């Protein structure tokens, strides 16, 4: 199936655009040259702020759909590598959850999916500086 990428662009209007692709460099060039998605065409320039690399495109697509459903605050926690806030925002906040947790239920809640060791993530700082950190 080939490598897949899930990435987040920050558009000129401040909105985040989350997408996946098999052809990262080509897609970035398309976004910048008004050949990309209609949304990014209307909000140029765009800036790559987050990137995850997967061993298969279907995994990248699944992750894209997952992240697209997140709030802006949760996306920013991901972008800036704030794992504590990301975990907090992923926790279920409904009354049933709190009752089950207080009684020690082993029931699984809506926590964030951890990235497997075969997947690579890059934060904003890493993308901007072109440096890798040991956190991957």
N, C-alpha and C positions, 0 to 999 in steps of 0.2 A: 504493500500500500504506500509506503514512502513516509518520509518525515512530514510532520504537520506543525504548524505554528498557530498559537492563539495570541493575539496581541490587542493592546488597547491604545488607541490614538486619542490625544487631547486636541479638540478642534478649536478654532479661533474664537468661537463663542463660549468656550469653557466646557462644552459637553464632552463626554467620553463616548467613543465609538469602539465597540468590542467586536472582533471578527476573527475568523480562522482562515488559513490558506495553506497550500502546499508550496507556494512560490513567494516567499517573503520579500525579497528585494524587488521583484517585479511589481508586486501589489503596492509597496510603499511608493515606488515611482509613479504608478498609476494614480494613487491618491493625490500626490503632489502636483501632477500634471493635468488635473481635472478629468481623468479617464476612469477614476475609481467610482465608488458608490455615490449615488445622488446626494446623500446627506453630507459626505465629506466635500463634495464639489461646492456645495453652498457655504461651507464653513472653513475655507482655506485661510492660512496654512494649517496643516495638521502636524502634530509632533508625536512620535513614538514614545510612550511613557511606560509601557510594560510589555514583556514578552515571555511566553512559555514555549518550550520546544518539546514535542512529543515524538515518540518513535513511530506513530501511526496517525494519519490525518483524521480518522474517525474519533480518536481520543481528543484531538484538538477541537473538533467540531462539538463534541459533547461538552468540553470545558467552556467553549464559547457560549453555548446555550445556558450553561449554569451561571456564568458571570453576567451575562446580559440581564438576568433576572434580579441581580443584586441592586441594592440602593447605591446612590452616589457615595455615601459615607463608607460603605463596605468596599466598594471598588477602590476608593482612595486608601483604605487600610491595606489592600492587596498591593496597590501601586507603590506605596511608600514602605512596604515590608513590615508593617506594624502587626505582627502575628497575634499579640495580646488583644488588640482591638478587633481584629478580624475574628478571633475566636469568640469574643464577647458578642459581636454583632451576629454571629452565626447561631448563637444559642436561642432556643425557643423561648418566647416571652409570654406564652399564654398561661392562663390559670391552671390548666390541667398539668402542664409541665412542672410548675412550681409545687403543686401538691405531690406529684410523683417523686420529685427530687427530694422533698423534705421527708418523705417516708422511705427513702433509700431504694427507689425502684431502679432496676437495671435496664429499664426501657431506654432505647437509643433516642436521642433528640436530633434536631436539625443541625448538627455540627458540620463545619466545613470539611470537604474532602481534602485529605492531605495529598500532596504531590508525591508520587512514587520516585524512587531513586533513579529510574530510567528517564525521568523528565527533568528538564532544566528550566529554571525561572530566572528572570533578570529584573531587578528593581530599576526605578527611575535613575537613581544615582549611578548604577552600573551601566545603564544605557548611555547616560550623558557623558560619563568619563571614559567609557569603553573598557572599563576594568571589571574583572570577575571578583567575587568575594568567596570566602570559604563557606558561606551559608548554603551553597547549592549541593 
